[in-house]
């Protein structure tokens, strides 16, 4: 009952049980960060899930990389326009991950061009979802949470460099936040 944000999709199997959990969570008045396997689960019944998402009054943030994005949304080659359209279609903040991560609402876009190629590693996106959830849980707005999380994530990746792991990222986050606060 005291939980104000739920992160769902990281490391889950694509199966009926998790589809039922997703439907249940979308219907709750809890802030959601949806990542990873969620996009494959939603792909089978896109219109149904989009209609559920449009009924939500709480924050929803979806964090797809390109392969996940194209399972649910149209890809035209203009990542900014595609992100805005996806935000409108899903009533969500979209964090379209990549070397030029786009954070988009239906009305505003923020580009995080400060990225690291070293973040293209297993579990890195899960860490980003966790940072976003942590910032939302502290009362930050959805767009601010997603944008700041992308910046923290990128700075941590740049600092660690080649060969980083998701575990390394988790350990680096406090150092990165301290550096940001000291600037």
C-alpha positions, -999 to +999 in steps of 0.1 A: +000+000+000+029+024+007+045+017-027+042+046-051+060+032-082+064-003-097+090-014-122+078-043-143+093-063-171+130-066-163+141-102-163+106-117-166+094-145-189+069-139-217+040-160-205+004-159-195+011-153-158+031-122-165+005-110-190-021-112-162+002-094-138+007-066-164-030-062-169-035-060-132-007-035-127-020-012-155-054-011-138-038+000-105-034+037-095+004+032-090+031+048-111+046+023-135+080+019-153+076-007-180+106-023-196+121-053-214+097-082-219+067-060-215+070-050-251+068-086-263+038-093-241+020-062-253+028-068-290+001-096-292-027-073-282-015-037-288-049-020-291-061-036-259-031-025-239-032+010-254-068+013-244-059+003-208-031+028-207-054+056-218-075+050-188-046+055-164-042+086-143-009+076-128+025+080-143+035+054-170+070+054-184+080+029-211+117+024-218+122+005-251+153+002-272+148+002-310+139-035-313+114-032-285+100+001-298+091-013-332+071-041-317+045-016-305+050+016-324+055+029-360+091+036-370+095+063-397+132+071-393+125+103-373+131+091-338+118+124-322+085+123-341+082+085-335+087+091-298+061+118-296+036+097-315+043+067-292+038+089-261+004+100-275-006+065-285+003+050-251-005+079-227+030+074-214+064+090-212+086+072-237+123+067-231+135+055-266+169+042-257+200+044-279+231+065-284+207+094-288+181+085-262+148+104-266+126+112-236+092+122-249+058+131-236+029+141-260+040+177-256+077+178-249+109+161-260+143+159-243+173+145-262+201+128-242+230+129-266+255+124-238+257+086-241+281+058-239+284+029-264+294+008-233+259+009-221+248-016-248+252-045-224+229-069-207+211-054-177+220-018-184+184-010-194+172-026-162+194-003-142+180+027-161+145+016-152+155+013-116+170+048-116+138+062-131+116+044-105+138+056-077+135+093-088+097+090-093+094+074-058+110+106-044+083+128-059+100+140-091+078+144-122+077+117-148+096+137-175+122+150-150+127+115-136+132+099-170+155+127-182+177+129-151+179+091-149+191+090-185+218+116-177+229+097-145+229+064-164+250+079-193+275+097-170+280+064-151+286+045-184+310+071-196+329+071-163+332+033-163+341+028-199+347-004-218+337-037-202+312-023-177+285-046-163+251-038-149+265-044-114+293-019-121+267+007-131+248+002-098+279+008-078+288+039-099+254+057-095+261+072-061+295+086-073+278+101-104+250+117-084+276+132-060+295+146-090+263+161-104+254+177-071+289+192-067+288+209-102 
